């Protein structure tokens, strides 16, 4: 009887593990971004590019600490079809976001999410920084919460750019 229970548990565990490994990538929601420069942009507009959607706030210490790397990653990969959309959280005052983006000369799209609709569409994002790497077909290939390994991140970008 113990053997049967063990075998059953092993089969269930293997099934769950294989689902996590081989499950299809989740489609990213086709949200509309309101950029601080007045431009309207959707993820559908960015289809064919690898996109990093990064939720951040001007009062988030980790977000601010990561921003130079986010800029460097954009500069390194943008010519190959990589795009970054930095989405400011709905509680972040728009004038703070605009001031930060202008004084730091952020080279990528910075969007306001004043009603929290974009954050809700991505699974009700509440913690920053939270980032989603989206492949050329519009599928979420990786979700990042907080600090992440730059080497692993670059490997994921390069893999998505090849795909």
Contact map, one row per residue, 1 for C-alpha under 8 A:
1111100000000000000000000000000000000000000000000000000000000000000000000000000000000000000000000000000000000000000000000000000000000000000000000000000000000000000
1111110000000000000000000000000000000000000000000000000000000000000000000000000000000000000000000000000000000000000000000000000000000000000000000000000000000000000
1111111000000000000000000000000000000000000000000000000000000000000000000000000000000000000000000000000000000000000000000000000000000000000000000000000000000000000
1111111100000000000000000000000000000000000000000000000000000000000000000000000000000000000000000000000000000000000000000000000000000000000000000000000000000000000
1111111110000000000000000000000000000000000000000000000000000000000000000000000000000000000000000000000000000000000000000000000000000000000000000000000000000000000
0111111111000000000000000000000000000000000000000000000000000000000000000000000000000000000000000000000000000000000000000000000000000000000000000000000000000000000
0011111111100000000000000000000000000000000000000000000000000000000000000000000000000000000000000000000000000000000000000000000000000000000000000000000000000000000
0001111111110000000000000000000000000000000000000000000000000000000000000000000000000000000000000000000000000000000000000000000000000000000000000000000000000000000
0000111111111000000000000000000000000000000000000000000000000000000000000000000000000000000000000000000000000000000000000000000000000000000000000000000000000000000
0000011111111100000000000000000000000000000000000000000000000000000000000000000000000000000000000000000000000000000000000000000000000000000000000000000000000000000
0000001111111110000000000000000000000000000000000000000000000000000000000000000000000000000000000000000000000000000000000000000000000000000000000000000000000000000
0000000111111111000000000000000000000000000000000000000000000000000000000000000000000000000000000000000000000000000000000000000000000000000000000000000000000000000
0000000011111111100000000000000000000000000000000000000000000000000000000000000000000000000000000000000000000000000000000000000000000000000000000000000000000000000
0000000001111111110000000000000000000000000000000000000000000000000000000000000000000000000000000000000000000000000000000000000000000000000000000000000000000000000
0000000000111111111000000000000000000000000000000000000000000000000000000000000000000000000000000000000000000000000000000000000000000000000000000000000000000000000
0000000000011111111100000000000000000000000000000000000000000000000000000000000000000000000000000000000000000000000000000000000000000000000000000000000000000000000
0000000000001111111110000000000000000000000000000000000000000000000000000000000000000000000000000000000000000000000000000000000000000000000000000000000000000000000
0000000000000111111111100000000000000000000000000000000000000000000000000000000000000000000000000000000000000000000000000000000000000000000000000000000000000000000
0000000000000011111111100000000000000000000000000000000000000000000000000000000000000000000000000000000000000000000000000000000000000000000000000000000000000000000
0000000000000001111111100000000000000000000000000000000000000000000000000000000000000000000000000000000000000000000000000000000000000000000000000000000000000000000
0000000000000000111111100000000000000000000000000000000000000000000000000000000000000000000000000000000000000000000000000000000000000000000000000000000000000000000
0000000000000000011111110000000000000000000000000000000000000000000000000000000000000000000000000000000000000000000000000000000000000000000000000000000000000000000
0000000000000000011111111000000000000000000000000000000000000000000000000000000000000000000000000000000000000000000000000000000000000000000000000000000000000000000
0000000000000000000001111100000000000000000000000000000000000000000000000000000000000000000000000000000000000000000000000000000000000000000000000000000000000000000
0000000000000000000000111110000000000000000000000000000000000000000000000000000000000000000000000000000000000000000000000000000000000000001110000000000000000000000
0000000000000000000000011111000000000000000000000000000000000000000000000000000000000000000000000000000000000000000000000000000000000000001110000000000000000000000
0000000000000000000000001111100000000000000000000000000000000000000000000000000000000000000000000000000000000000000000000000000000000000011100000000000000000000000
0000000000000000000000000111110000000000001000000000000000000000000000000000000000000000000000000000000000000000000000000100000000000100011100000000000000000000000
0000000000000000000000000011111000000000001000000000000000000000000000000000000000000000000000000000000000000000000000001100000000000000000000000000000000000000000
0000000000000000000000000001111100000000011100000000000000000000000000000000000000000000000000000000000000000000000000000000000000000000000000000000000000000000000
0000000000000000000000000000111110000000011000000000000000000000000000000000000000000000000000000000000000000000000001001000000000000000000000000000000000000000000
0000000000000000000000000000011111000001111000000000000000000000000000000000000000000000000000000000000000000000000001000000000000000000000000000000000000000000000
0000000000000000000000000000001111100001110000000000000000000000000000000000000000000000000000000000000000000011100001000000000000000000000000000000000000000000000
0000000000000000000000000000000111110111100000000000000000000000000000000000000000000000000000000000000000000011100000000000000000000000000000000000000000000000000
0000000000000000000000000000000011111111100000000000000000000000000000000000000000000000000000000000000000001111000000000000000000000000000000000000000000000000000
0000000000000000000000000000000001111110000000000000000000000000000000000000000000000000000000000100000000001111000000000000000000000000000000000000000000000000000
0000000000000000000000000000000000111110000000000000000000000000000000000000000000000000000000000000000000000000000000000000000000000000000000000000000000000000000
0000000000000000000000000000000001111111000000000000000000000000000000000000000000000000000000000000000000000000000000000000000000000000000000000000000000000000000
0000000000000000000000000000000001111111100000000000000000000000000000000000000000000000000000000000000000000000000000000000000000000000000000000000000000000000000
0000000000000000000000000000000111100111110000000000000000000000000000000000000000000000000000000000000000000000000000000000000000000000000000000000000000000000000
0000000000000000000000000000000111100011111010000000000000000000000000000000000000000000000000000000000000000000000000000000000000000000000000000000000000000000000
0000000000000000000000000000011110000001111111000000000000000000000000000000000000000000000000000000000000000000000000000000000000000000000000000000000000000000000
0000000000000000000000000001111100000000111111100000000000000000000000000000000000000000000000000000000000000000000000000000000000000000010000000000000000000000000
0000000000000000000000000000010000000000011111100000000000000000000000000000000000000000000000000000000000000000000000000000000000000000010000000000000000000000000
0000000000000000000000000000000000000000111111100000000000000000000000000000000000000000000000000000000000000000000000000000000000000000000000000000000000000000000
0000000000000000000000000000000000000000011111111010000000000000000000000000000000100000000000000000000000000000000000000000000000000000000000000000000000000000000
0000000000000000000000000000000000000000001111111100000000000000000000000000000000000000000000000000000000000000000000000000000000000001110000000000000000000000000
0000000000000000000000000000000000000000000001111100000000000000000000000000000010000000000000000000000000000000000000000000000000000011110000000000000000000000000
0000000000000000000000000000000000000000000001111110000000000000000000000000000011100000000000000000000000000000000000000000000000000011000000000000000000000000100
0000000000000000000000000000000000000000000000111111000000000000000000000000000011100000000000000000000000000000000000000000000000001111000000000000000000001001100
0000000000000000000000000000000000000000000001001111100000000000000000000000000001111000000000000000000000000000000000000000000000001111000000000000000000000000000
0000000000000000000000000000000000000000000000000111110000000000000000000000000001111000000000000000000000000000000000000000000000111100000000000000000000000000000
0000000000000000000000000000000000000000000000000011111000000000000000000000000000011110000000000000000000000000000000000000000000111100000000000000000000000000000
0000000000000000000000000000000000000000000000000001111100000000000000000000000000011110000000000000000000000000000000000000000011110000000000000000000000000000000
0000000000000000000000000000000000000000000000000000111110000000000000000000000000000111100000000000000000000000000000100000100111100000000000000000000000000000000
0000000000000000000000000000000000000000000000000000011111010010000000000000000000000111100000000000000000000000000000000000000111000000000000000000000000000000000
0000000000000000000000000000000000000000000000000000001111110010000000000000000000000001100100001000000000000000000000000000000110000000000000000000000000000000000
0000000000000000000000000000000000000000000000000000000111111011000000000000000000000001000100011001000000000000000000000000000000000000000000000000000000000000000
0000000000000000000000000000000000000000000000000000000011111001000000000000000000000000000100000000000000000000000000000000000000000000000000000000000000000000000
0000000000000000000000000000000000000000000000000000000111111111000000000000000000000000000000000000000000000000000000000000000110000000000000000000000000000000000
0000000000000000000000000000000000000000000000000000000001111111100000000000000000000000000000000000000000000000000000000000000000000000000000000000000000000000000
0000000000000000000000000000000000000000000000000000000000011111110000000000000000000000000000000000000000000000000000000000000110000000000000000110000000000000000
0000000000000000000000000000000000000000000000000000000111011111111000000000000000000000000000000000000000000000000000000000000110000000000000000000000000000000000
0000000000000000000000000000000000000000000000000000000001111111111100000000000000000000000000000000000000000000000000000000000000000000000000000000000000000000000
0000000000000000000000000000000000000000000000000000000000001111111100000000000000000000000000000000000000000000000000000000000000000000000000000000000000000000000
0000000000000000000000000000000000000000000000000000000000000111111111000000000000000000000000000000000000000000000000000000000000000000000000000000000000000000000
0000000000000000000000000000000000000000000000000000000000000011111111100000000000000000000000000000000000000000000000000000000000000000000000000000000000000000000
0000000000000000000000000000000000000000000000000000000000000001111111110000000000000000000000000000000000000000000000000000000000000000000000000000000000000000000
0000000000000000000000000000000000000000000000000000000000000000011111111000000000000000000000000000000000000000000000000000000000000000000000000000000000000000000
0000000000000000000000000000000000000000000000000000000000000000011111111100000000000000000000000000000000000000000000000000000000000000000000000000000000000000000
0000000000000000000000000000000000000000000000000000000000000000001111111110000000000000000000000000000001110000000000000000000000000000000000000000000000000000000
0000000000000000000000000000000000000000000000000000000000000000000111111111000000000000000000000000000000000000000000000000000000000000000000000000000000000000000
0000000000000000000000000000000000000000000000000000000000000000000011111111100000000000000000000000000000000000000000000000000000000000000000000000000000000000000
0000000000000000000000000000000000000000000000000000000000000000000001111111110001110000000000000000000000110000000000000000000000000000000000000000000000000000000
0000000000000000000000000000000000000000000000000000000000000000000000111111111000000000000000000000000000100000000000000000000000000000000000000000000000000000000
0000000000000000000000000000000000000000000000000000000000000000000000011111111000000000000000000000000000000000000000000000000000000000000000000000000000000000000
0000000000000000000000000000000000000000000000000000000000000000000000001111111111000000000000000000000000000000000000000000000000000000000000000000000000000000000
0000000000000000000000000000000000000000000000000000000000000000000000000111111111100000000000000000000000000000000000000000000000000000000000000000000000000000000
0000000000000000000000000000000000000000000000000000000000000000000000000011111111000000000000000000000000000000000000000000000000000000000000000000000000000000000
0000000000000000000000000000000000000000000000000000000000000000000000000000111111000000000000000000000000000000000000000000000000000000000000000000000000000000100
0000000000000000000000000000000000000000000000011100000000000000000000000000111111100000000000000000000000000000000000000000000000000000000000000000000000000000100
0000000000000000000000000000000000000000000000001111000000000000000000000100111111110000000000000000000000000000000000000000000000000000000000000000000000000000100
0000000000000000000000000000000000000000000001001111000000000000000000000100010011111000000000000000000000010000000000000000000000000000000000000000000000000000000
0000000000000000000000000000000000000000000000000011110000000000000000000100000001111100000000000000000000011000000000000000000000000000000000000000000000000000000
0000000000000000000000000000000000000000000000000011110000000000000000000000000000111110000000000000000000011110000000000000000000000000000000000000000000000000000
0000000000000000000000000000000000000000000000000000111100000000000000000000000000011111000000000000000000011110000000000000000000000000000000000000000000000000000
0000000000000000000000000000000000000000000000000000111100000000000000000000000000001111100000000000000000000111100000000000000000000000000000000000000000000000000
0000000000000000000000000000000000000000000000000000001111000000000000000000000000000111110100001000000000000111100000000000000000000000000000000000000000000000000
0000000000000000000000000000000000000000000000000000001110000000000000000000000000000011111100000000000000000001110100100000000000000000000000000000000000000000000
0000000000000000000000000000000000000000000000000000000000000000000000000000000000000001111110000000000000000001111100000000000000000000000000000000000000000000000
0000000000000000000000000000000000000000000000000000000000000000000000000000000000000000111110000000000000000000010000000000000000000000000000000000000000000000000
0000000000000000000000000000000000000000000000000000000011100000000000000000000000000001111111011000000000000000000000000000000000000000000000000000000000000000000
0000000000000000000000000000000000000000000000000000000000000000000000000000000000000000011111111000000000000000000000000000000000000000000000000000000000000000000
0000000000000000000000000000000000000000000000000000000000000000000000000000000000000000000111111100000000000001000000000000000000000000000000000000000000000000000
0000000000000000000000000000000000000000000000000000000000000000000000000000000000000000000011111110000000000000000000000000000000000000000000000000000000000000000
0000000000000000000000000000000000000000000000000000000001000000000000000000000000000000000111111111000000000000000000000000000000000000000000000000000000000000000
0000000000000000000000000000000000000000000000000000000011000000000000000000000000000001000111111111100000000000000000000000000000000000000000000000000000000000000
0000000000000000000000000000000000010000000000000000000000000000000000000000000000000000000001111111110000000000000000000000000000000000000000000000000000000000000
0000000000000000000000000000000000000000000000000000000000000000000000000000000000000000000000111111111000000000000000000000000000000000000000000000000000000000000
0000000000000000000000000000000000000000000000000000000001000000000000000000000000000000000000011111111100000000000000000000000000000000000000000000000000000000000
0000000000000000000000000000000000000000000000000000000000000000000000000000000000000000000000001111111111000100000000000000000000000000000000000000000000000000000
0000000000000000000000000000000000000000000000000000000000000000000000000000000000000000000000000111111111000000000000000000000000000000000000000000000000000000000
0000000000000000000000000000000000000000000000000000000000000000000000000000000000000000000000000011111110000000000000000000000000000000000000000000000000000000000
0000000000000000000000000000000000000000000000000000000000000000000000000000000000000000000000000001111111000000000000000000000000000000000000000000000000000000000
0000000000000000000000000000000000000000000000000000000000000000000000000000000000000000000000000000111111100000000000000000000000000000000000000000000000000000000
0000000000000000000000000000000000000000000000000000000000000000000000100000000000000000000000000000110111111100000000000000000000000000000000000000000000000000000
0000000000000000000000000000000000000000000000000000000000000000000000100110000000000000000000000000000011111000000000000000000000000000000000000000000000000000000
0000000000000000000000000000000000000000000000000000000000000000000000100100000000111100000000000000000001111100000000000000000000000000000000000000000000000000000
0000000000000000000000000000000000110000000000000000000000000000000000000000000000011100000000000000000001111110000000000000000000000000000000000000000000000000000
0000000000000000000000000000000000110000000000000000000000000000000000000000000000001111000000000000100001011111000000000000000000000000000000000000000000000000000
0000000000000000000000000000000011110000000000000000000000000000000000000000000000001111000000000000000000001111100000000000000000000000000000000000000000000000000
0000000000000000000000000000000011110000000000000000000000000000000000000000000000000011110001000000000000000111110000000000000000000000000000000000000000000000000
0000000000000000000000000000000011000000000000000000000000000000000000000000000000000011110000000000000000000011111111100000000000000000000000000000000000000000000
0000000000000000000000000000000000000000000000000000000000000000000000000000000000000000111000000000000000000001111110000000000000000000000000000000000000000000000
0000000000000000000000000000000000000000000000000000000000000000000000000000000000000000010000000000000000000000111110000000000000000000000000000000000000000000000
0000000000000000000000000000000000000000000000000000000000000000000000000000000000000000110000000000000000000000111111110000000000000000000000000000000000000000000
0000000000000000000000000000000000000000000000000000000000000000000000000000000000000000000000000000000000000000111111111000000000000000000000000000000000000000000
0000000000000000000000000000001110000000000000000000000000000000000000000000000000000000000000000000000000000000100111111100000000000000000000000000000000000000000
0000000000000000000000000000000000000000000000000000001000000000000000000000000000000000100000000000000000000000100111111111110000000000000000000000000000000000000
0000000000000000000000000000000000000000000000000000000000000000000000000000000000000000000000000000000000000000000111111111100000000000000000000000000000000000000
0000000000000000000000000000101000000000000000000000000000000000000000000000000000000000000000000000000000000000000011111111000000000000000000000000000000000000000
0000000000000000000000000001100000000000000000000000000000000000000000000000000000000000000000000000000000000000000001111111100000000000000000000000000000000000000
0000000000000000000000000000000000000000000000000000000000000000000000000000000000000000000000000000000000000000000000111111100000000000000000000000000000000000000
0000000000000000000000000000000000000000000000000000000000000000000000000000000000000000000000000000000000000000000000111111110000000000000000000000000000000000000
0000000000000000000000000000000000000000000000000000001000000000000000000000000000000000000000000000000000000000000000110111111101000000000000000000000000000000000
0000000000000000000000000000000000000000000000000000000000000000000000000000000000000000000000000000000000000000000000100001111100000000000000000000000000000000000
0000000000000000000000000000000000000000000000000000000000000000000000000000000000000000000000000000000000000000000000000000111111000000000000001000000000000000000
0000000000000000000000000000000000000000000000000000001110010110000000000000000000000000000000000000000000000000000000000000111111000000000000001100000000000000000
0000000000000000000000000000000000000000000000000000011110010110000000000000000000000000000000000000000000000000000000000000001111100000000000001110000000000000000
0000000000000000000000000000000000000000000000000000011100000000000000000000000000000000000000000000000000000000000000000000101111110000000000111100000000000000000
0000000000000000000000000000000000000000000000000001111000000000000000000000000000000000000000000000000000000000000000000000000011111000000000111000000000000000000
0000000000000000000000000000000000000000000000000001110000000000000000000000000000000000000000000000000000000000000000000000000001111100000111110000000000000000000
0000000000000000000000000000000000000000000000000111100000000000000000000000000000000000000000000000000000000000000000000000000000111110000111100000000000001000000
0000000000000000000000000001000000000000000000000111100000000000000000000000000000000000000000000000000000000000000000000000000000011111111111000000000000000000000
0000000000000000000000000000000000000000000000011110000000000000000000000000000000000000000000000000000000000000000000000000000000001111111110000000000000000001101
0000000000000000000000000000000000000000000000111110000000000000000000000000000000000000000000000000000000000000000000000000000000000111111000000000000000000001101
0000000000000000000000000000000000000000000000110000000000000000000000000000000000000000000000000000000000000000000000000000000000000111111000000000000000000000000
0000000000000000000000000011000000000000001100110000000000000000000000000000000000000000000000000000000000000000000000000000000000000111111100000000000000000000000
0000000000000000000000001111000000000000000000000000000000000000000000000000000000000000000000000000000000000000000000000000000000000111111110000000000000000000000
0000000000000000000000001111000000000000000000000000000000000000000000000000000000000000000000000000000000000000000000000000000000011110011111100000000000000000000
0000000000000000000000001100000000000000000000000000000000000000000000000000000000000000000000000000000000000000000000000000000000011110001111100000000000000000000
0000000000000000000000000000000000000000000000000000000000000000000000000000000000000000000000000000000000000000000000000000000000011100000111110000000000000000000
0000000000000000000000000000000000000000000000000000000000000000000000000000000000000000000000000000000000000000000000000000000001111000000111111000000000000000000
0000000000000000000000000000000000000000000000000000000000000000000000000000000000000000000000000000000000000000000000000000000001110000000001111111000000000000000
0000000000000000000000000000000000000000000000000000000000000000000000000000000000000000000000000000000000000000000000000000001111100000000000111111000000000000000
0000000000000000000000000000000000000000000000000000000000000100000000000000000000000000000000000000000000000000000000000000000111000000000000011111000000000000000
0000000000000000000000000000000000000000000000000000000000000100000000000000000000000000000000000000000000000000000000000000000010000000000000011111100000000000000
0000000000000000000000000000000000000000000000000000000000000000000000000000000000000000000000000000000000000000000000000000000000000000000000011111110110000000000
0000000000000000000000000000000000000000000000000000000000000000000000000000000000000000000000000000000000000000000000000000000000000000000000000011111110000000000
0000000000000000000000000000000000000000000000000000000000000000000000000000000000000000000000000000000000000000000000000000000000000000000000000001111111000000000
0000000000000000000000000000000000000000000000000000000000000000000000000000000000000000000000000000000000000000000000000000000000000000000000000000111111100000000
0000000000000000000000000000000000000000000000000000000000000000000000000000000000000000000000000000000000000000000000000000000000000000000000000001111111110000000
0000000000000000000000000000000000000000000000000000000000000000000000000000000000000000000000000000000000000000000000000000000000000000000000000001111111111000000
0000000000000000000000000000000000000000000000000000000000000000000000000000000000000000000000000000000000000000000000000000000000000000000000000000011111111100000
0000000000000000000000000000000000000000000000000000000000000000000000000000000000000000000000000000000000000000000000000000000000000000000000000000001111111110000
0000000000000000000000000000000000000000000000000000000000000000000000000000000000000000000000000000000000000000000000000000000000000000000000000000000111111111000
0000000000000000000000000000000000000000000000000100000000000000000000000000000000000000000000000000000000000000000000000000000000001000000000000000000011111111100
0000000000000000000000000000000000000000000000000000000000000000000000000000000000000000000000000000000000000000000000000000000000000000000000000000000001111111110
0000000000000000000000000000000000000000000000000000000000000000000000000000000000000000000000000000000000000000000000000000000000000000000000000000000000111111111
0000000000000000000000000000000000000000000000000100000000000000000000000000000000000000000000000000000000000000000000000000000000000011000000000000000000011111111
0000000000000000000000000000000000000000000000001100000000000000000000000000000111000000000000000000000000000000000000000000000000000011000000000000000000001111111
0000000000000000000000000000000000000000000000000000000000000000000000000000000000000000000000000000000000000000000000000000000000000000000000000000000000000111111
0000000000000000000000000000000000000000000000000000000000000000000000000000000000000000000000000000000000000000000000000000000000000011000000000000000000000011111
